[in-house]
Amino acid sequence: MVISGLQKTTLLDYPGHIACTIFFGKCNLRCPFCHNMELVEHPEHFPTFTIEYILEFLKERKGKLDGVAITGGEPLLNKDIGELLKPIKELGYPIKLDTNGFFPDMIEKLIDEKLVDMFAMDIKAGFSNYLKVAGIDNIVGWQDKVKRSIALLINRDPDYEFRTTCVKGLHSENDFIEIKDMIKGAKKYFLQNYKAAPDMKDLPFKSFSREELECFANIVKNNVDSVEIRGVD
Protein backbone atom coordinates (compact mmCIF):
# COMPACT_ATOMS: atom_id res chain seq x y z
CA MET A 1 0.00 0.00 0.00
CA VAL A 2 1.44 3.35 -1.07
CA ILE A 3 -0.15 6.51 0.31
CA SER A 4 0.72 9.33 -2.06
CA GLY A 5 -0.81 12.43 -0.50
CA LEU A 6 -2.32 14.03 2.58
CA GLN A 7 -4.41 17.19 2.59
CA LYS A 8 -4.52 18.12 6.24
CA THR A 9 -7.84 19.98 6.24
CA THR A 10 -10.81 20.02 3.90
CA LEU A 11 -14.40 21.23 4.19
CA LEU A 12 -15.34 19.81 0.78
CA ASP A 13 -14.28 16.17 0.54
CA TYR A 14 -16.50 14.78 3.32
CA PRO A 15 -19.83 16.63 3.44
CA GLY A 16 -20.72 17.89 6.90
CA HIS A 17 -17.27 17.17 8.32
CA ILE A 18 -13.99 18.95 8.94
CA ALA A 19 -11.78 16.27 7.50
CA CYS A 20 -8.40 15.42 6.10
CA THR A 21 -8.00 13.73 2.73
CA ILE A 22 -5.73 10.78 2.08
CA PHE A 23 -4.72 10.20 -1.55
CA PHE A 24 -3.77 6.93 -3.21
CA GLY A 25 -1.98 6.88 -6.54
CA LYS A 26 -2.78 4.62 -9.51
CA CYS A 27 -6.13 3.90 -11.11
CA ASN A 28 -7.52 1.25 -13.44
CA LEU A 29 -9.29 3.96 -15.47
CA ARG A 30 -7.91 6.78 -17.61
CA CYS A 31 -10.66 9.39 -17.67
CA PRO A 32 -9.33 12.08 -20.04
CA PHE A 33 -10.63 14.90 -17.82
CA CYS A 34 -9.06 13.58 -14.59
CA HIS A 35 -7.72 16.32 -12.31
CA ASN A 36 -5.30 13.88 -10.66
CA MET A 37 -3.77 12.38 -13.81
CA GLU A 38 -0.18 12.87 -12.64
CA LEU A 39 -1.02 11.04 -9.41
CA VAL A 40 -2.71 8.27 -11.40
CA GLU A 41 0.08 7.75 -13.92
CA HIS A 42 3.17 8.70 -11.92
CA PRO A 43 2.56 8.23 -8.18
CA GLU A 44 6.32 7.85 -7.81
CA HIS A 45 6.60 11.62 -8.40
CA PHE A 46 4.80 12.27 -5.12
CA PRO A 47 6.00 11.95 -1.53
CA THR A 48 4.85 8.81 0.26
CA PHE A 49 3.32 8.55 3.73
CA THR A 50 3.43 5.56 6.02
CA ILE A 51 0.40 4.28 7.92
CA GLU A 52 2.25 5.15 11.12
CA TYR A 53 2.65 8.77 10.01
CA ILE A 54 -1.03 9.03 9.11
CA LEU A 55 -2.14 7.59 12.44
CA GLU A 56 0.15 9.86 14.45
CA PHE A 57 -1.20 12.84 12.53
CA LEU A 58 -4.79 11.79 13.25
CA LYS A 59 -4.04 11.31 16.95
CA GLU A 60 -2.65 14.84 17.12
CA ARG A 61 -5.69 16.25 15.31
CA LYS A 62 -8.33 14.70 17.55
CA GLY A 63 -10.89 17.35 18.41
CA LYS A 64 -9.97 19.46 15.38
CA LEU A 65 -10.89 16.96 12.66
CA ASP A 66 -14.04 14.88 12.69
CA GLY A 67 -13.65 12.80 9.56
CA VAL A 68 -11.26 11.21 7.06
CA ALA A 69 -11.78 11.15 3.29
CA ILE A 70 -10.03 8.48 1.23
CA THR A 71 -9.57 9.16 -2.49
CA GLY A 72 -7.18 8.72 -5.39
CA GLY A 73 -6.56 7.44 -7.95
CA GLU A 74 -8.62 4.42 -7.02
CA PRO A 75 -8.20 3.43 -3.34
CA LEU A 76 -9.68 -0.05 -3.81
CA LEU A 77 -6.78 -1.16 -5.97
CA ASN A 78 -5.17 -1.69 -2.56
CA LYS A 79 -6.48 -5.04 -1.35
CA ASP A 80 -4.90 -4.39 2.05
CA ILE A 81 -6.59 -1.01 2.56
CA GLY A 82 -8.27 -2.36 5.68
CA GLU A 83 -4.88 -2.15 7.41
CA LEU A 84 -5.25 1.63 7.19
CA LEU A 85 -9.01 1.94 7.66
CA LYS A 86 -9.30 -0.24 10.77
CA PRO A 87 -6.92 1.78 13.00
CA ILE A 88 -8.46 5.03 11.73
CA LYS A 89 -11.87 3.73 12.84
CA GLU A 90 -10.37 2.65 16.18
CA LEU A 91 -9.32 6.28 16.70
CA GLY A 92 -12.99 7.22 16.39
CA TYR A 93 -12.95 8.86 12.97
CA PRO A 94 -15.75 8.28 10.46
CA ILE A 95 -14.45 7.47 6.99
CA LYS A 96 -15.70 8.44 3.53
CA LEU A 97 -14.22 6.55 0.59
CA ASP A 98 -14.34 7.53 -3.10
CA THR A 99 -14.42 4.73 -5.67
CA ASN A 100 -15.12 4.13 -9.34
CA GLY A 101 -17.15 1.02 -8.55
CA PHE A 102 -15.03 -1.49 -10.46
CA PHE A 103 -14.25 -3.46 -7.29
CA PRO A 104 -17.56 -4.70 -5.84
CA ASP A 105 -15.90 -7.48 -3.84
CA MET A 106 -13.86 -4.87 -1.98
CA ILE A 107 -16.92 -2.68 -1.42
CA GLU A 108 -18.83 -5.63 0.00
CA LYS A 109 -15.92 -6.56 2.27
CA LEU A 110 -15.64 -3.04 3.67
CA ILE A 111 -19.40 -2.89 4.25
CA ASP A 112 -19.31 -6.27 6.03
CA GLU A 113 -16.44 -5.12 8.23
CA LYS A 114 -18.05 -1.71 8.88
CA LEU A 115 -14.85 0.10 7.94
CA VAL A 116 -16.41 2.81 5.76
CA ASP A 117 -19.15 5.18 6.91
CA MET A 118 -19.87 6.73 3.52
CA PHE A 119 -19.09 5.66 -0.03
CA ALA A 120 -19.04 8.11 -2.95
CA MET A 121 -19.17 6.25 -6.25
CA ASP A 122 -18.54 7.80 -9.64
CA ILE A 123 -21.04 7.00 -12.36
CA LYS A 124 -18.88 7.86 -15.33
CA ALA A 125 -21.62 7.92 -17.99
CA GLY A 126 -24.45 5.89 -19.42
CA PHE A 127 -23.32 2.34 -20.14
CA SER A 128 -23.27 2.90 -23.91
CA ASN A 129 -20.73 5.71 -23.40
CA TYR A 130 -18.92 4.40 -20.31
CA LEU A 131 -15.70 3.09 -21.82
CA LYS A 132 -15.09 6.26 -23.82
CA VAL A 133 -15.57 8.49 -20.76
CA ALA A 134 -13.48 6.16 -18.57
CA GLY A 135 -10.70 6.12 -21.18
CA ILE A 136 -10.33 2.34 -21.33
CA ASP A 137 -10.82 -0.57 -23.70
CA ASN A 138 -13.50 -3.17 -23.16
CA ILE A 139 -12.86 -5.30 -20.06
CA VAL A 140 -14.72 -8.58 -19.67
CA GLY A 141 -17.40 -8.21 -17.00
CA TRP A 142 -16.89 -4.51 -16.30
CA GLN A 143 -20.56 -3.65 -16.65
CA ASP A 144 -21.61 -6.36 -14.20
CA LYS A 145 -19.06 -5.04 -11.70
CA VAL A 146 -20.42 -1.51 -11.89
CA LYS A 147 -24.01 -2.77 -11.61
CA ARG A 148 -23.13 -4.89 -8.57
CA SER A 149 -21.41 -1.97 -6.84
CA ILE A 150 -24.44 0.24 -7.44
CA ALA A 151 -26.75 -2.44 -6.01
CA LEU A 152 -24.53 -2.98 -2.97
CA LEU A 153 -24.60 0.70 -2.07
CA ILE A 154 -28.33 1.12 -2.65
CA ASN A 155 -29.27 -2.02 -0.73
CA ARG A 156 -26.66 -2.23 2.02
CA ASP A 157 -24.84 1.04 2.67
CA PRO A 158 -26.56 3.45 5.07
CA ASP A 159 -24.82 6.53 3.67
CA TYR A 160 -23.65 6.92 0.09
CA GLU A 161 -23.80 9.15 -2.93
CA PHE A 162 -23.46 8.63 -6.64
CA ARG A 163 -22.00 11.41 -8.74
CA THR A 164 -21.14 12.17 -12.35
CA THR A 165 -18.59 14.74 -13.47
CA CYS A 166 -20.44 16.31 -16.40
CA VAL A 167 -18.14 17.19 -19.29
CA LYS A 168 -19.30 18.97 -22.44
CA GLY A 169 -17.57 17.10 -25.22
CA LEU A 170 -18.06 13.71 -23.56
CA HIS A 171 -21.59 13.65 -22.11
CA SER A 172 -24.98 14.18 -23.72
CA GLU A 173 -28.62 13.95 -22.69
CA ASN A 174 -28.60 10.25 -23.57
CA ASP A 175 -26.12 9.54 -20.76
CA PHE A 176 -28.59 10.75 -18.17
CA ILE A 177 -31.48 8.88 -19.76
CA GLU A 178 -29.40 5.73 -19.17
CA ILE A 179 -28.11 6.77 -15.74
CA LYS A 180 -31.61 7.28 -14.36
CA ASP A 181 -32.25 3.56 -14.85
CA MET A 182 -28.77 2.50 -13.75
CA ILE A 183 -29.21 4.09 -10.29
CA LYS A 184 -32.99 3.70 -9.91
CA GLY A 185 -33.94 3.76 -6.22
CA ALA A 186 -30.81 5.61 -5.08
CA LYS A 187 -30.95 8.17 -2.29
CA LYS A 188 -28.49 10.79 -3.55
CA TYR A 189 -27.06 11.71 -6.94
CA PHE A 190 -24.90 14.72 -7.78
CA LEU A 191 -24.09 16.24 -11.13
CA GLN A 192 -20.65 17.82 -10.77
CA ASN A 193 -19.81 20.40 -13.40
CA TYR A 194 -16.43 19.94 -15.06
CA LYS A 195 -13.94 22.74 -14.48
CA ALA A 196 -10.59 22.65 -16.22
CA ALA A 197 -7.50 22.88 -14.05
CA PRO A 198 -4.80 25.32 -15.27
CA ASP A 199 -2.84 22.53 -16.95
CA MET A 200 -5.98 21.24 -18.74
CA LYS A 201 -6.87 24.38 -20.72
CA ASP A 202 -5.85 22.80 -24.03
CA LEU A 203 -8.21 19.83 -23.69
CA PRO A 204 -11.32 19.87 -25.92
CA PHE A 205 -13.71 19.88 -22.97
CA LYS A 206 -15.95 22.57 -21.50
CA SER A 207 -18.35 23.09 -18.63
CA PHE A 208 -22.10 22.86 -19.05
CA SER A 209 -24.38 25.80 -18.26
CA ARG A 210 -26.68 25.66 -15.25
CA GLU A 211 -29.65 25.30 -17.59
CA GLU A 212 -28.09 22.28 -19.28
CA LEU A 213 -27.28 20.64 -15.95
CA GLU A 214 -30.80 21.29 -14.68
CA CYS A 215 -32.13 19.55 -17.78
CA PHE A 216 -29.97 16.51 -17.01
CA ALA A 217 -31.04 16.61 -13.35
CA ASN A 218 -34.71 16.64 -14.32
CA ILE A 219 -34.19 13.49 -16.39
CA VAL A 220 -32.83 11.59 -13.38
CA LYS A 221 -35.15 13.00 -10.70
CA ASN A 222 -38.02 10.57 -11.24
CA ASN A 223 -35.85 7.61 -10.23
CA VAL A 224 -33.70 9.10 -7.42
CA ASP A 225 -34.75 10.62 -4.08
CA SER A 226 -32.38 13.61 -4.24
CA VAL A 227 -30.61 15.06 -7.29
CA GLU A 228 -28.38 18.10 -6.87
CA ILE A 229 -25.91 20.13 -8.93
CA ARG A 230 -22.38 21.01 -7.81
CA GLY A 231 -19.81 23.34 -9.29
CA VAL A 232 -22.00 26.03 -10.81
CA ASP A 233 -21.61 29.61 -9.60
C-alpha positions as CSV (number, residue, x, y, z in Angstrom):
1,M,0.0,0.0,0.0
2,V,1.4,3.4,-1.1
3,I,-0.2,6.5,0.3
4,S,0.7,9.3,-2.1
5,G,-0.8,12.4,-0.5
6,L,-2.3,14.0,2.6
7,Q,-4.4,17.2,2.6
8,K,-4.5,18.1,6.2
9,T,-7.8,20.0,6.2
10,T,-10.8,20.0,3.9
11,L,-14.4,21.2,4.2
12,L,-15.3,19.8,0.8
13,D,-14.3,16.2,0.5
14,Y,-16.5,14.8,3.3
15,P,-19.8,16.6,3.4
16,G,-20.7,17.9,6.9
17,H,-17.3,17.2,8.3
18,I,-14.0,18.9,8.9
19,A,-11.8,16.3,7.5
20,C,-8.4,15.4,6.1
21,T,-8.0,13.7,2.7
22,I,-5.7,10.8,2.1
23,F,-4.7,10.2,-1.6
24,F,-3.8,6.9,-3.2
25,G,-2.0,6.9,-6.5
26,K,-2.8,4.6,-9.5
27,C,-6.1,3.9,-11.1
28,N,-7.5,1.2,-13.4
29,L,-9.3,4.0,-15.5
30,R,-7.9,6.8,-17.6
31,C,-10.7,9.4,-17.7
32,P,-9.3,12.1,-20.0
33,F,-10.6,14.9,-17.8
34,C,-9.1,13.6,-14.6
35,H,-7.7,16.3,-12.3
36,N,-5.3,13.9,-10.7
37,M,-3.8,12.4,-13.8
38,E,-0.2,12.9,-12.6
39,L,-1.0,11.0,-9.4
40,V,-2.7,8.3,-11.4
41,E,0.1,7.8,-13.9
42,H,3.2,8.7,-11.9
43,P,2.6,8.2,-8.2
44,E,6.3,7.8,-7.8
45,H,6.6,11.6,-8.4
46,F,4.8,12.3,-5.1
47,P,6.0,12.0,-1.5
48,T,4.8,8.8,0.3
49,F,3.3,8.6,3.7
50,T,3.4,5.6,6.0
51,I,0.4,4.3,7.9
52,E,2.2,5.2,11.1
53,Y,2.7,8.8,10.0
54,I,-1.0,9.0,9.1
55,L,-2.1,7.6,12.4
56,E,0.1,9.9,14.5
57,F,-1.2,12.8,12.5
58,L,-4.8,11.8,13.3
59,K,-4.0,11.3,17.0
60,E,-2.6,14.8,17.1
61,R,-5.7,16.3,15.3
62,K,-8.3,14.7,17.6
63,G,-10.9,17.3,18.4
64,K,-10.0,19.5,15.4
65,L,-10.9,17.0,12.7
66,D,-14.0,14.9,12.7
67,G,-13.6,12.8,9.6
68,V,-11.3,11.2,7.1
69,A,-11.8,11.2,3.3
70,I,-10.0,8.5,1.2
71,T,-9.6,9.2,-2.5
72,G,-7.2,8.7,-5.4
73,G,-6.6,7.4,-7.9
74,E,-8.6,4.4,-7.0
75,P,-8.2,3.4,-3.3
76,L,-9.7,0.0,-3.8
77,L,-6.8,-1.2,-6.0
78,N,-5.2,-1.7,-2.6
79,K,-6.5,-5.0,-1.3
80,D,-4.9,-4.4,2.1
81,I,-6.6,-1.0,2.6
82,G,-8.3,-2.4,5.7
83,E,-4.9,-2.2,7.4
84,L,-5.2,1.6,7.2
85,L,-9.0,1.9,7.7
86,K,-9.3,-0.2,10.8
87,P,-6.9,1.8,13.0
88,I,-8.5,5.0,11.7
89,K,-11.9,3.7,12.8
90,E,-10.4,2.7,16.2
91,L,-9.3,6.3,16.7
92,G,-13.0,7.2,16.4
93,Y,-13.0,8.9,13.0
94,P,-15.8,8.3,10.5
95,I,-14.5,7.5,7.0
96,K,-15.7,8.4,3.5
97,L,-14.2,6.6,0.6
98,D,-14.3,7.5,-3.1
99,T,-14.4,4.7,-5.7
100,N,-15.1,4.1,-9.3
101,G,-17.2,1.0,-8.6
102,F,-15.0,-1.5,-10.5
103,F,-14.2,-3.5,-7.3
104,P,-17.6,-4.7,-5.8
105,D,-15.9,-7.5,-3.8
106,M,-13.9,-4.9,-2.0
107,I,-16.9,-2.7,-1.4
108,E,-18.8,-5.6,0.0
109,K,-15.9,-6.6,2.3
110,L,-15.6,-3.0,3.7
111,I,-19.4,-2.9,4.2
112,D,-19.3,-6.3,6.0
113,E,-16.4,-5.1,8.2
114,K,-18.1,-1.7,8.9
115,L,-14.8,0.1,7.9
116,V,-16.4,2.8,5.8
117,D,-19.2,5.2,6.9
118,M,-19.9,6.7,3.5
119,F,-19.1,5.7,0.0
120,A,-19.0,8.1,-3.0
121,M,-19.2,6.2,-6.3
122,D,-18.5,7.8,-9.6
123,I,-21.0,7.0,-12.4
124,K,-18.9,7.9,-15.3
125,A,-21.6,7.9,-18.0
126,G,-24.5,5.9,-19.4
127,F,-23.3,2.3,-20.1
128,S,-23.3,2.9,-23.9
129,N,-20.7,5.7,-23.4
130,Y,-18.9,4.4,-20.3
131,L,-15.7,3.1,-21.8
132,K,-15.1,6.3,-23.8
133,V,-15.6,8.5,-20.8
134,A,-13.5,6.2,-18.6
135,G,-10.7,6.1,-21.2
136,I,-10.3,2.3,-21.3
137,D,-10.8,-0.6,-23.7
138,N,-13.5,-3.2,-23.2
139,I,-12.9,-5.3,-20.1
140,V,-14.7,-8.6,-19.7
141,G,-17.4,-8.2,-17.0
142,W,-16.9,-4.5,-16.3
143,Q,-20.6,-3.6,-16.6
144,D,-21.6,-6.4,-14.2
145,K,-19.1,-5.0,-11.7
146,V,-20.4,-1.5,-11.9
147,K,-24.0,-2.8,-11.6
148,R,-23.1,-4.9,-8.6
149,S,-21.4,-2.0,-6.8
150,I,-24.4,0.2,-7.4
151,A,-26.7,-2.4,-6.0
152,L,-24.5,-3.0,-3.0
153,L,-24.6,0.7,-2.1
154,I,-28.3,1.1,-2.6
155,N,-29.3,-2.0,-0.7
156,R,-26.7,-2.2,2.0
157,D,-24.8,1.0,2.7
158,P,-26.6,3.4,5.1
159,D,-24.8,6.5,3.7
160,Y,-23.7,6.9,0.1
161,E,-23.8,9.1,-2.9
162,F,-23.5,8.6,-6.6
163,R,-22.0,11.4,-8.7
164,T,-21.1,12.2,-12.4
165,T,-18.6,14.7,-13.5
166,C,-20.4,16.3,-16.4
167,V,-18.1,17.2,-19.3
168,K,-19.3,19.0,-22.4
169,G,-17.6,17.1,-25.2
170,L,-18.1,13.7,-23.6
171,H,-21.6,13.7,-22.1
172,S,-25.0,14.2,-23.7
173,E,-28.6,14.0,-22.7
174,N,-28.6,10.3,-23.6
175,D,-26.1,9.5,-20.8
176,F,-28.6,10.8,-18.2
177,I,-31.5,8.9,-19.8
178,E,-29.4,5.7,-19.2
179,I,-28.1,6.8,-15.7
180,K,-31.6,7.3,-14.4
181,D,-32.2,3.6,-14.8
182,M,-28.8,2.5,-13.7
183,I,-29.2,4.1,-10.3
184,K,-33.0,3.7,-9.9
185,G,-33.9,3.8,-6.2
186,A,-30.8,5.6,-5.1
187,K,-31.0,8.2,-2.3
188,K,-28.5,10.8,-3.6
189,Y,-27.1,11.7,-6.9
190,F,-24.9,14.7,-7.8
191,L,-24.1,16.2,-11.1
192,Q,-20.6,17.8,-10.8
193,N,-19.8,20.4,-13.4
194,Y,-16.4,19.9,-15.1
195,K,-13.9,22.7,-14.5
196,A,-10.6,22.7,-16.2
197,A,-7.5,22.9,-14.1
198,P,-4.8,25.3,-15.3
199,D,-2.8,22.5,-16.9
200,M,-6.0,21.2,-18.7
201,K,-6.9,24.4,-20.7
202,D,-5.8,22.8,-24.0
203,L,-8.2,19.8,-23.7
204,P,-11.3,19.9,-25.9
205,F,-13.7,19.9,-23.0
206,K,-15.9,22.6,-21.5
207,S,-18.4,23.1,-18.6
208,F,-22.1,22.9,-19.0
209,S,-24.4,25.8,-18.3
210,R,-26.7,25.7,-15.2
211,E,-29.7,25.3,-17.6
212,E,-28.1,22.3,-19.3
213,L,-27.3,20.6,-16.0
214,E,-30.8,21.3,-14.7
215,C,-32.1,19.6,-17.8
216,F,-30.0,16.5,-17.0
217,A,-31.0,16.6,-13.3
218,N,-34.7,16.6,-14.3
219,I,-34.2,13.5,-16.4
220,V,-32.8,11.6,-13.4
221,K,-35.2,13.0,-10.7
222,N,-38.0,10.6,-11.2
223,N,-35.8,7.6,-10.2
224,V,-33.7,9.1,-7.4
225,D,-34.8,10.6,-4.1
226,S,-32.4,13.6,-4.2
227,V,-30.6,15.1,-7.3
228,E,-28.4,18.1,-6.9
229,I,-25.9,20.1,-8.9
230,R,-22.4,21.0,-7.8
231,G,-19.8,23.3,-9.3
232,V,-22.0,26.0,-10.8
233,D,-21.6,29.6,-9.6
